[in-house]
Amino acid sequence: MSRLKYIKTLQRMDLLIRKRSTGNPEDFAARLSVSERSLYNYLTAMRELGAPICYSRVLGSYYYRTDGKFTFEFKKVNEPEYAF
C-alpha cells in the first residue's frame, strides 16, 4: 500500500471517529474498504501515535475519549524552528 493511501485512510478514519459514525468494526472496515484485520492494525497505529480511541457499544461507534484530531499536512511557518 502506498504511503499516500495509508495516510488518506487514517484521515478518513479520523473524520468518522470524530463524527462518531464509524459503526461496529465490521461496518467501519467496510466503509474504509479494508479488512477487519487491517482496521485493527490502523487503530493500533493511531493509538501508538497517541489517539485516545475507545469503542462504545451503546453508540455503536468508535470515538475519541478527549477532543482532538489528526493532522497530516504541511504548514508553512514564518520562522524556522531550528537553525542549520
C-alpha positions in Angstrom: 0.0 0.0 0.0 1.3 3.4 -0.9 2.1 5.9 1.9 -0.4 8.4 0.5 -3.2 5.8 0.5 -2.3 4.9 4.1 -2.4 8.5 5.2 -5.7 9.1 3.4 -7.2 6.1 5.2 -6.1 7.5 8.5 -7.6 10.8 7.6 -10.9 9.2 6.8 -10.8 7.2 10.0 -10.2 10.3 12.0 -13.2 12.1 10.4 -15.5 9.2 11.1 -14.3 8.8 14.6 -14.7 12.5 15.4 -18.3 12.3 14.0 -18.9 9.1 16.0 -20.2 7.5 12.9 -17.9 4.5 12.4 -20.4 1.8 13.2 -19.2 -1.5 14.5 -15.7 -2.9 13.5 -17.2 -4.8 10.6 -19.1 -1.8 9.2 -16.1 0.5 9.8 -13.8 -1.8 7.9 -16.3 -1.9 5.0 -16.6 1.9 4.9 -12.9 2.1 4.5 -12.7 -0.8 2.0 -10.2 -2.7 4.2 -10.4 -6.0 6.1 -11.2 -6.1 9.8 -7.6 -7.2 10.5 -6.4 -4.1 8.6 -8.8 -1.9 10.5 -7.4 -3.2 13.8 -3.8 -2.5 12.6 -4.8 1.1 11.7 -6.4 1.6 15.1 -3.3 0.3 16.8 -1.1 2.7 14.8 -3.4 5.6 15.7 -3.3 4.6 19.4 0.5 4.3 19.2 0.5 7.9 17.9 -1.4 9.0 21.0 -5.1 8.8 19.8 -7.3 8.1 22.8 -9.7 5.8 20.8 -12.4 3.9 22.5 -15.4 1.9 21.3 -18.9 2.4 22.7 -21.4 -0.5 22.4 -24.2 1.9 23.3 -23.3 4.3 20.5 -22.1 1.5 18.2 -19.1 3.6 17.2 -15.5 4.4 17.9 -14.9 7.8 19.5 -12.0 9.9 21.0 -12.0 10.0 24.8 -10.9 13.6 24.6 -11.4 16.2 21.8 -8.7 16.3 19.2 -7.9 15.3 15.7 -5.1 14.0 13.5 -3.5 16.4 11.0 -1.3 15.2 8.1 -0.3 18.3 6.2 2.5 20.7 5.5 2.2 24.1 7.1 4.4 27.0 6.2 5.8 28.9 9.1 7.3 32.3 9.2 10.3 31.5 11.2 12.3 28.3 11.2 12.0 26.2 14.3 15.7 25.5 14.3 18.8 26.7 12.5 21.2 24.6 10.5 
